[in-house]
Amino acid sequence: MKKFFVGLLTMVFVTGAGNIFAAPSKDQTLAIVNGEPILASEFNNYFNVVIAQLKSIMPMDQIPEQKMGEVKNTFLNKKIEEVLLRQEAKKQRITVSKKEVLDSINEMKKQGGESAFNAEIKKQNFTPADFEKYMGEQLVIMKLLTQNIPSLTRPATDSEIKDIYDKVIIKMKGGNTTLPPDADIFIERAVIEVKKIFGEKARIKQIFIKNPKGATAAEAKAAADKVETVKKELQKKPFADIAKQYSEDIVSKSKNGDVGTVAKGDLPPELDKIIFAMKAGDYTKEPIKTDKGCYFIKVEEKTASKEITLDKDLKDLLRTVTLQVNIIKGYINFLNTLRAKANIKINKIW
């Protein structure tokens, strides 16, 4: 339960260090929460990790100014929530010992390795002392939530699981689950898993030839030549032998092109459409062209879709989803209670 809850907290709280904006000559007060100011410099530190995550998804110059403003407003709101929770924990006299903090940090080091852990906190511009302080604050908040949100400490009931099952079916049909967006995310993920369990599936092999957008003329010519070689070789030799010799996907190449079983909807549309129109034993005589390169695909085996039923395996999956949804709903309700009692003034809206 504790590890699972830490994972949810990672989604709720995003804290970093550093400064992505030019420091103002006079620190601006962005918001005041029950008399406690949230300063621009503090928010900049908090928001730094968000920018880092966005950069990993897309170039910053491609993010519209309006969208960046929405992101800043969202995370200022998250910062306000963190202050409310910290204030409430202090009011309820919730504390953690140094041993609890160090035990949590040591557990994190064990999970990913100490060198990876040290590299990550350095990337976030944390000193060991700063990170220890930060973890202490997060553990206090975890204790607060555990003591005040019943759904964190009780298992999901059968009726709740059935309700989540109904919402998954609604989502699969394109309907509205009426859940808050933070909870609806878990339904979307459950839909993907349900499709994998009950949907049409295919076991495939592939031969991949790199030819990405932006390739030089020489690189594109080399890729085209290799594609022609593969086409000729496929007329004479088994697909697996050609994959082992020519494929440029390292993982599947090492397994004679074997990708394993994929569910309908798992792959990009240009691959998915062709694969699930093929019969078992067929392979593509012409490559499927994508932005990354060219794929030759062989369908080894196909499995028809099954009727979706709330069997034991699906119940076990949805039990976890129900817990996730209940935690988010409980968290939102608890925060709304704190907000209703709080005096909050927001001075900056982007």
C-alpha positions as CSV (number, residue, x, y, z in Angstrom):
1,M,0.0,0.0,0.0
2,K,2.8,2.5,0.9
3,K,4.7,2.0,-2.4
4,F,1.4,2.4,-4.3
5,F,0.5,5.5,-2.5
6,V,3.9,7.0,-3.0
7,G,3.3,6.5,-6.8
8,L,0.0,8.4,-6.6
9,L,1.7,11.2,-4.6
10,T,4.2,11.6,-7.5
11,M,1.3,12.4,-9.7
12,V,-0.2,14.9,-7.2
13,F,2.9,16.7,-6.1
14,V,5.7,17.9,-8.4
15,T,8.5,19.6,-6.6
16,G,11.9,20.5,-7.9
17,A,14.7,23.0,-7.5
18,G,16.4,25.5,-9.8
19,N,15.2,28.6,-11.5
20,I,13.8,28.7,-15.0
21,F,12.8,32.3,-15.0
22,A,14.9,35.4,-14.5
23,A,14.7,36.3,-10.8
24,P,12.7,39.5,-10.3
25,S,14.4,42.4,-8.5
26,K,11.7,42.2,-5.9
27,D,10.2,38.8,-5.2
28,Q,6.5,38.7,-6.2
29,T,3.8,37.2,-4.1
30,L,1.8,35.0,-6.4
31,A,-0.8,33.8,-3.8
32,I,-1.5,33.9,0.0
33,V,-2.8,30.8,1.7
34,N,-4.1,31.5,5.3
35,G,-1.6,34.3,5.6
36,E,1.3,32.3,4.2
37,P,2.7,33.7,0.9
38,I,3.7,31.7,-2.1
39,L,6.6,33.7,-3.7
40,A,7.6,33.7,-7.3
41,S,11.0,32.4,-6.5
42,E,9.5,29.5,-4.6
43,F,7.1,28.7,-7.5
44,N,9.9,28.9,-10.0
45,N,11.8,26.2,-8.1
46,Y,8.6,24.1,-7.9
47,F,7.8,24.5,-11.6
48,N,11.3,23.7,-12.9
49,V,10.6,19.9,-13.0
50,V,7.4,20.5,-15.0
51,I,9.4,22.3,-17.7
52,A,12.0,19.4,-17.7
53,Q,9.2,16.9,-18.3
54,L,7.6,19.0,-21.0
55,K,11.0,19.3,-22.8
56,S,11.2,15.5,-22.9
57,I,7.9,15.4,-24.7
58,M,8.2,18.3,-27.2
59,P,10.4,21.3,-27.9
60,M,9.5,24.3,-25.7
61,D,9.1,26.6,-28.7
62,Q,6.2,24.4,-29.9
63,I,4.2,24.9,-26.7
64,P,1.7,27.7,-27.3
65,E,1.9,30.6,-24.9
66,Q,-1.7,30.1,-23.8
67,K,-1.1,26.4,-23.1
68,M,2.0,27.3,-21.0
69,G,-0.1,29.8,-19.1
70,E,-2.7,27.0,-18.4
71,V,0.1,24.8,-17.1
72,K,1.5,27.5,-14.8
73,N,-2.0,28.1,-13.4
74,T,-2.5,24.4,-12.8
75,F,0.7,24.1,-10.9
76,L,0.2,27.2,-8.9
77,N,-3.0,25.6,-7.8
78,K,-1.1,22.4,-6.9
79,K,1.3,24.5,-4.9
80,I,-1.6,26.1,-3.0
81,E,-2.9,22.5,-2.3
82,E,0.5,21.5,-0.9
83,V,0.5,24.5,1.4
84,L,-3.0,23.7,2.6
85,L,-2.0,20.1,3.3
86,R,1.2,21.1,5.1
87,Q,-0.8,23.6,7.2
88,E,-3.4,21.0,8.1
89,A,-0.7,18.5,9.1
90,K,0.8,21.1,11.4
91,K,-2.6,21.8,12.9
92,Q,-3.1,18.0,13.5
93,R,0.4,17.8,15.0
94,I,1.5,15.2,12.5
95,T,5.3,14.6,12.5
96,V,7.8,12.0,11.1
97,S,11.0,10.9,12.7
98,K,14.4,11.2,11.1
99,K,14.5,7.4,11.0
100,E,11.3,7.3,8.9
101,V,12.7,9.8,6.5
102,L,16.1,7.9,6.1
103,D,14.3,4.6,5.8
104,S,12.2,5.9,2.9
105,I,15.2,7.4,1.2
106,N,17.1,4.1,1.6
107,E,14.1,2.2,0.1
108,M,14.2,4.5,-2.9
109,K,18.0,3.8,-3.3
110,K,17.4,0.1,-3.2
111,Q,14.7,0.2,-5.9
112,G,16.6,2.1,-8.5
113,G,20.2,1.8,-7.3
114,E,22.1,4.4,-5.3
115,S,24.1,5.8,-8.2
116,A,20.8,6.4,-10.2
117,F,19.2,7.9,-7.1
118,N,22.1,10.3,-6.6
119,A,22.1,11.3,-10.3
120,E,18.4,12.0,-10.2
121,I,18.5,14.3,-7.1
122,K,21.5,16.1,-8.6
123,K,19.5,16.6,-11.8
124,Q,16.7,18.1,-9.7
125,N,19.3,20.4,-8.1
126,F,18.7,18.9,-4.6
127,T,21.5,18.6,-2.1
128,P,21.2,15.5,0.1
129,A,20.1,17.7,3.0
130,D,17.5,19.5,0.8
131,F,16.1,16.2,-0.4
132,E,15.9,14.8,3.1
133,K,13.9,17.9,4.1
134,Y,11.7,17.5,1.1
135,M,11.0,13.8,1.8
136,G,10.2,14.7,5.4
137,E,7.5,17.1,4.2
138,Q,6.1,14.6,1.8
139,L,5.9,11.8,4.4
140,V,4.1,14.2,6.8
141,I,1.5,14.8,4.0
142,M,1.3,11.1,3.4
143,K,0.5,10.5,7.1
144,L,-2.1,13.3,7.0
145,L,-3.9,11.8,4.0
146,T,-3.7,8.2,5.4
147,Q,-5.3,9.4,8.6
148,N,-8.0,11.5,7.0
149,I,-9.0,9.6,3.8
150,P,-10.8,6.3,4.6
151,S,-10.4,5.0,1.0
152,L,-6.6,4.8,1.6
153,T,-6.9,2.1,4.2
154,R,-9.9,-0.1,3.2
155,P,-10.2,-2.5,0.3
156,A,-12.6,-2.0,-2.6
157,T,-16.0,-3.6,-2.3
158,D,-17.6,-5.8,-5.0
159,S,-20.2,-3.1,-5.7
160,E,-17.5,-0.5,-6.2
161,I,-15.6,-2.8,-8.6
162,K,-18.8,-3.4,-10.6
163,D,-19.3,0.4,-10.8
164,I,-15.8,0.8,-12.2
165,Y,-16.5,-2.0,-14.6
166,D,-19.6,-0.2,-15.9
167,K,-17.5,3.0,-16.3
168,V,-14.8,1.1,-18.3
169,I,-17.6,-0.1,-20.6
170,I,-19.0,3.4,-20.9
171,K,-15.5,4.7,-21.8
172,M,-14.9,2.0,-24.4
173,K,-18.2,3.1,-26.1
174,G,-17.0,6.7,-26.1
175,G,-19.2,7.9,-23.2
176,N,-18.6,10.1,-20.2
177,T,-17.8,8.4,-16.9
178,T,-18.6,11.7,-15.0
179,L,-15.4,11.1,-12.9
180,P,-13.0,13.9,-12.2
181,P,-10.2,14.1,-14.8
182,D,-7.5,12.9,-12.3
183,A,-9.6,9.7,-11.7
184,D,-10.8,9.3,-15.3
185,I,-7.1,8.7,-16.3
186,F,-7.2,5.4,-14.5
187,I,-10.4,4.4,-16.4
188,E,-8.6,5.2,-19.7
189,R,-5.7,3.0,-18.6
190,A,-8.1,0.2,-17.6
191,V,-9.7,0.4,-21.1
192,I,-6.3,-0.3,-22.7
193,E,-5.7,-3.3,-20.5
194,V,-9.3,-4.7,-21.1
195,K,-8.7,-4.4,-24.8
196,K,-5.5,-6.4,-24.4
197,I,-7.3,-9.1,-22.5
198,F,-10.5,-9.4,-24.5
199,G,-9.7,-7.8,-27.8
200,E,-8.4,-9.2,-31.1
201,K,-4.7,-10.1,-30.9
202,A,-1.9,-11.1,-33.2
203,R,1.5,-12.7,-32.6
204,I,3.9,-11.0,-35.1
205,K,7.5,-10.9,-36.3
206,Q,9.0,-7.8,-37.9
207,I,11.9,-6.5,-40.0
208,F,12.6,-2.9,-39.4
209,I,14.7,-0.6,-41.6
210,K,15.5,2.8,-40.2
211,N,14.5,5.8,-42.5
212,P,13.4,8.6,-40.2
213,K,12.1,12.0,-41.3
214,G,15.0,14.3,-41.7
215,A,17.4,11.6,-42.9
216,T,20.0,12.8,-45.4
217,A,19.8,11.8,-49.0
218,A,22.6,9.3,-48.5
219,E,20.9,7.7,-45.5
220,A,17.5,7.5,-47.4
221,K,19.3,5.9,-50.4
222,A,21.0,3.3,-48.1
223,A,17.6,2.6,-46.4
224,A,15.9,2.2,-49.8
225,D,18.6,-0.2,-51.0
226,K,18.3,-2.3,-47.9
227,V,14.5,-2.5,-48.3
228,E,15.0,-3.8,-51.9
229,T,17.4,-6.4,-50.6
230,V,15.0,-7.5,-47.9
231,K,12.2,-7.8,-50.5
232,K,14.3,-10.1,-52.7
233,E,15.6,-12.2,-49.7
234,L,12.1,-12.8,-48.4
235,Q,11.3,-14.6,-51.7
236,K,14.1,-17.2,-50.9
237,K,14.6,-17.5,-47.2
238,P,12.4,-17.7,-44.0
239,F,11.2,-14.5,-42.5
240,A,13.0,-15.1,-39.2
241,D,16.4,-15.6,-41.0
242,I,16.0,-12.2,-42.8
243,A,14.9,-10.5,-39.6
244,K,18.0,-11.8,-37.8
245,Q,20.3,-10.6,-40.6
246,Y,18.8,-7.3,-41.6
247,S,16.4,-5.9,-39.0
248,E,17.6,-2.7,-37.3
249,D,15.4,-3.1,-34.2
250,I,17.9,-4.5,-31.7
251,V,15.4,-6.1,-29.4
252,S,13.3,-8.1,-31.9
253,K,16.4,-8.8,-34.1
254,S,17.9,-10.7,-31.3
255,K,14.8,-12.9,-31.2
256,N,14.7,-13.5,-35.0
257,G,12.2,-10.7,-35.4
258,D,9.8,-11.9,-32.8
259,V,7.7,-9.0,-31.3
260,G,5.3,-11.2,-29.3
261,T,1.6,-10.7,-29.1
262,V,0.0,-7.3,-29.7
263,A,-3.6,-6.3,-29.1
264,K,-5.6,-4.4,-31.7
265,G,-5.0,-0.7,-31.0
266,D,-1.6,-1.2,-29.4
267,L,0.4,-0.2,-32.4
268,P,0.4,3.0,-34.5
269,P,-2.7,3.1,-36.9
270,E,-0.6,2.6,-40.0
271,L,0.7,-0.7,-38.7
272,D,-2.5,-1.7,-36.8
273,K,-4.8,-1.4,-39.8
274,I,-2.6,-3.6,-42.0
275,I,-1.7,-6.3,-39.4
276,F,-5.3,-6.9,-38.4
277,A,-6.4,-7.2,-42.0
278,M,-3.8,-10.0,-42.6
279,K,-4.3,-13.7,-42.1
280,A,-2.1,-15.9,-39.9
281,G,1.0,-16.9,-42.0
282,D,0.9,-13.8,-44.2
283,Y,3.7,-11.3,-44.4
284,T,3.8,-7.9,-46.1
285,K,5.4,-8.1,-49.5
286,E,5.9,-4.3,-49.6
287,P,7.1,-2.4,-46.5
288,I,4.8,-0.4,-44.3
289,K,6.2,3.2,-44.3
290,T,6.2,5.2,-41.1
291,D,7.9,8.4,-39.8
292,K,10.6,6.2,-38.2
293,G,11.2,3.8,-41.1
294,C,9.9,0.8,-43.0
295,Y,8.4,-2.3,-41.5
296,F,8.0,-5.8,-42.9
297,I,5.5,-7.7,-40.8
298,K,4.6,-11.4,-40.6
299,V,1.5,-12.5,-38.7
300,E,2.3,-15.8,-37.0
301,E,-1.0,-16.3,-35.2
302,K,-4.3,-14.5,-34.6
303,T,-6.7,-14.7,-31.7
304,A,-10.3,-13.5,-32.1
305,S,-11.8,-11.0,-29.7
306,K,-13.8,-12.4,-26.7
307,E,-17.0,-11.1,-25.0
308,I,-16.0,-8.9,-22.1
309,T,-17.1,-10.4,-18.8
310,L,-16.4,-9.5,-15.2
311,D,-14.4,-12.7,-14.5
312,K,-11.9,-13.2,-11.7
313,D,-8.9,-11.9,-13.7
314,L,-10.8,-8.7,-14.7
315,K,-12.0,-8.3,-11.1
316,D,-8.4,-8.4,-9.9
317,L,-7.4,-5.8,-12.4
318,L,-10.3,-3.5,-11.6
319,R,-9.8,-3.9,-7.9
320,T,-6.6,-1.9,-8.2
321,V,-8.3,0.6,-10.5
322,T,-11.1,1.0,-8.0
323,L,-8.6,1.7,-5.2
324,Q,-6.9,4.3,-7.4
325,V,-10.1,6.0,-8.3
326,N,-11.3,6.0,-4.6
327,I,-8.0,7.5,-3.5
328,I,-8.2,10.3,-6.0
329,K,-11.9,11.0,-5.1
330,G,-11.1,10.9,-1.4
331,Y,-8.1,13.3,-2.0
332,I,-10.3,15.7,-3.9
333,N,-13.0,15.7,-1.2
334,F,-10.5,16.2,1.5
335,L,-8.9,19.2,-0.3
336,N,-12.3,20.7,-1.0
337,T,-12.9,20.6,2.7
338,L,-9.7,22.4,3.4
339,R,-10.3,24.9,0.7
340,A,-13.8,25.7,2.1
341,K,-12.2,26.7,5.4
342,A,-9.2,28.5,4.0
343,N,-8.5,32.1,3.2
344,I,-6.9,32.0,-0.3
345,K,-5.9,35.0,-2.3
346,I,-4.4,34.5,-5.8
347,N,-2.5,37.5,-7.1
348,K,-1.2,36.1,-10.4
349,I,-3.1,34.4,-13.2
350,W,-1.3,33.7,-16.5
